[in-house]
Amino acid sequence: MMELTHDTFFSGRIRISQKKYGYRFSIDAILLADWARDLKPGLKVLDLGTGCGIIPLILGYRCPEIRIYGVELQAEPAKIAAFNVKNNQMEDRIRIFCMDMKDLRQDVTSGTVGCVVSNPPYRRARSGRVNPDSERAVARHEIRIDLYQLLATAGRMLKKSGSFFVVYPAERLADMIAQMRGADIEPKRLRMVCSKGGEGAKLILIKGVKGGRPGIAVEPPLIIYEDDGSYTPEVTEMFAP
């Protein structure tokens, strides 16, 4: 039987369960949910690689009038995501599908979607140490899905002028931009993410637009931690109800 931990967000307004041992979400998911938070009522949103469903739950809380589909390849995280949706009484706005995103077609989401979000595997399949835990390995390395396949899925599912939001390692910025353009998703906003002030970027946040015109706005860096290890005011605000 899976051993779970239970946490709350937004002063107890959202309850999150996830495996105690296995892949667990990190601050990256919180940053991405905030990056994609300004969504119009009635929008259909697709989360590719939803894990325990943390991003759909945050977006569903922030934007209660949107419809969200979460796709997760691995059975146990998908089961937990469905439990979290039910436990937070969001079945009317969030649906979880356990399937390979490479097989995803528009009929699953009743047509194209207006927004795709993703916190995908960061590492190439044969780069670095692969975690012996298969669930963590698939979540962190491009074992079952690579960047090309992720962007092909996003491009296939997005409607024209739809938005794509992603968090990714800064060192793979060139790869991300190249694959986005290959999927006809034009990068429009970019923000570097630094652990502390004065340090180089470890992550990037990118917004792209399907069929968009060239031209990208580079925003001021996002700093996660103060010198004492506490969150900066901007990141602290992301946890506020």
C-alpha positions in Angstrom: 0.0 0.0 0.0 1.3 3.5 -0.9 2.4 5.6 2.1 1.3 9.2 1.6 2.1 12.5 3.1 -0.6 15.2 3.4 0.0 19.0 3.1 -2.1 22.1 2.6 -1.8 25.2 0.5 -3.5 28.6 0.7 -4.2 28.5 4.4 -5.8 25.0 4.2 -7.9 25.7 1.2 -6.2 23.1 -0.9 -5.1 19.6 0.4 -2.3 17.8 -1.3 -1.4 14.1 -0.9 1.6 12.6 -2.5 3.8 9.6 -2.0 6.2 9.7 0.9 8.7 7.7 -1.1 8.9 8.3 -4.8 8.7 11.4 -7.0 7.5 14.5 -5.1 6.8 17.9 -6.6 9.1 20.8 -5.8 9.1 24.6 -5.9 9.3 24.3 -9.7 5.7 23.4 -9.9 4.7 26.4 -7.7 6.7 28.7 -9.9 5.0 27.3 -13.1 1.5 27.5 -11.7 2.1 31.2 -10.8 3.6 31.8 -14.3 0.4 30.6 -15.8 -2.1 32.0 -13.4 -3.7 34.8 -15.5 -6.2 32.6 -17.3 -9.5 33.7 -18.7 -12.8 32.2 -17.6 -14.0 29.3 -19.8 -10.5 28.4 -21.0 -9.5 24.8 -21.4 -6.1 24.0 -19.9 -3.9 20.9 -20.4 -1.2 19.9 -17.9 1.3 17.4 -19.5 2.9 15.3 -16.9 0.6 16.3 -14.0 2.2 14.1 -11.3 0.0 14.3 -8.2 -2.1 17.1 -9.8 -0.5 20.0 -8.0 -0.6 22.4 -10.9 -4.3 21.7 -11.9 -5.3 22.1 -8.2 -3.5 25.5 -7.9 -4.9 26.7 -11.2 -8.4 25.4 -10.4 -8.3 27.2 -7.1 -7.0 30.5 -8.6 -9.2 30.4 -11.7 -12.4 28.4 -10.8 -14.1 29.0 -14.1 -11.6 27.1 -16.2 -11.6 23.5 -17.3 -8.4 21.5 -16.7 -7.1 18.2 -18.0 -4.2 16.5 -16.4 -2.3 13.8 -18.2 0.1 11.4 -16.3 1.9 8.4 -17.7 2.6 6.6 -14.4 -0.3 4.8 -12.7 0.3 5.6 -9.1 0.8 9.3 -9.5 -2.3 9.5 -11.7 -4.3 7.6 -9.0 -3.1 10.1 -6.4 -3.9 13.1 -8.7 -7.5 11.8 -9.2 -7.8 11.3 -5.4 -6.5 14.9 -4.8 -9.1 16.3 -7.3 -11.9 14.5 -5.5 -10.6 15.3 -2.1 -10.6 19.0 -3.0 -14.1 18.8 -4.6 -12.9 19.9 -8.0 -14.2 17.0 -10.1 -16.4 19.6 -12.0 -13.4 21.4 -13.4 -10.5 18.9 -13.4 -10.1 15.5 -15.1 -7.1 13.2 -14.8 -6.1 10.8 -17.6 -3.5 8.0 -17.0 -2.0 7.7 -20.5 1.1 8.4 -22.6 0.9 12.0 -23.8 2.3 10.8 -27.2 -1.1 9.1 -27.7 -3.1 12.1 -26.7 -5.5 13.4 -29.3 -8.0 16.3 -29.4 -11.1 14.0 -28.9 -9.8 13.4 -25.3 -10.2 17.1 -24.5 -13.3 17.7 -26.7 -11.2 19.7 -29.2 -8.2 21.9 -29.0 -7.2 23.6 -25.7 -6.4 27.3 -25.1 -3.4 26.6 -22.8 -0.8 23.9 -22.2 1.4 23.8 -19.1 4.2 21.4 -18.4 6.9 20.7 -15.8 8.6 18.0 -17.9 11.6 15.7 -17.3 14.7 17.9 -17.2 17.5 15.5 -18.0 18.4 13.7 -21.2 17.9 9.9 -21.0 21.6 9.1 -20.7 22.9 12.1 -18.8 23.9 12.0 -15.2 23.0 9.4 -12.6 19.6 7.9 -13.2 17.6 7.3 -10.0 17.1 3.6 -9.1 13.5 4.4 -8.3 11.8 4.0 -11.6 9.1 6.5 -10.8 11.6 9.2 -10.0 13.7 8.3 -13.0 10.8 8.7 -15.5 9.8 12.0 -13.9 13.3 13.4 -14.1 14.9 11.9 -17.2 13.7 11.7 -20.8 13.1 8.0 -20.6 9.5 7.8 -21.8 9.1 11.3 -23.3 11.7 13.7 -24.8 11.5 17.4 -25.4 10.6 16.9 -29.1 7.7 14.6 -28.3 6.5 17.0 -25.5 6.4 20.0 -27.9 4.8 17.9 -30.6 2.0 17.0 -28.2 1.6 20.6 -27.1 1.5 21.9 -30.7 -1.0 19.2 -31.7 -3.3 20.0 -28.8 -3.1 23.8 -28.8 -5.5 26.0 -30.8 -4.1 28.8 -32.8 -3.0 31.7 -30.6 -3.1 29.3 -27.6 -0.5 29.7 -24.8 2.2 27.3 -23.7 3.8 27.7 -20.3 6.9 25.7 -19.2 9.6 25.6 -16.5 12.9 24.1 -17.6 16.7 24.1 -16.8 18.4 27.3 -18.0 21.2 25.3 -19.5 18.8 23.8 -22.0 17.3 27.1 -23.1 18.5 26.7 -26.7 16.9 23.2 -26.9 13.6 24.5 -25.6 13.4 27.5 -28.0 14.4 25.3 -31.0 11.8 22.6 -30.2 9.1 25.2 -29.5 9.6 26.8 -32.9 9.6 23.4 -34.5 6.1 22.9 -33.1 5.0 26.3 -34.3 5.0 27.7 -30.7 6.7 31.0 -30.8 8.5 32.1 -27.5 7.0 35.3 -26.3 8.0 35.8 -22.7 11.1 34.6 -20.8 12.1 34.9 -17.2 15.3 33.5 -15.6 15.0 31.9 -12.2 17.9 32.3 -9.7 18.2 30.6 -6.3 19.6 33.8 -4.7 20.5 37.3 -5.8 23.8 37.6 -7.6 23.7 33.9 -8.8 23.3 32.6 -12.3 20.0 31.2 -13.4 19.2 27.6 -12.8 15.8 27.5 -14.3 13.8 29.4 -17.0 10.1 30.2 -17.3 8.9 30.5 -20.8 5.5 31.4 -22.4 4.9 30.6 -26.0 2.0 31.3 -28.4 0.9 28.8 -31.1 1.4 30.5 -34.4 2.7 33.7 -32.7 4.9 36.3 -34.4 8.6 36.5 -33.6 9.5 38.8 -30.7 10.3 37.8 -27.1 10.1 39.9 -23.9 12.8 39.1 -21.4 11.6 39.9 -17.9 13.6 40.7 -14.7 15.0 37.6 -13.0 12.9 35.8 -10.3 14.9 35.3 -7.1 13.6 32.3 -4.9 15.5 32.7 -1.7 16.8 35.5 0.6 20.3 35.2 1.9 19.0 33.6 5.1 17.2 30.8 3.2 13.7 32.2 3.5 11.5 32.8 0.4 11.6 36.2 -1.2 8.4 38.3 -0.9 7.5 37.5 -4.5 7.7 33.7 -3.9 6.0 34.0 -0.5 3.1 35.7 -2.3 2.7 32.6 -4.5 1.6 30.6 -1.4 -0.9 33.3 -0.3 -4.6 32.5 -0.5 
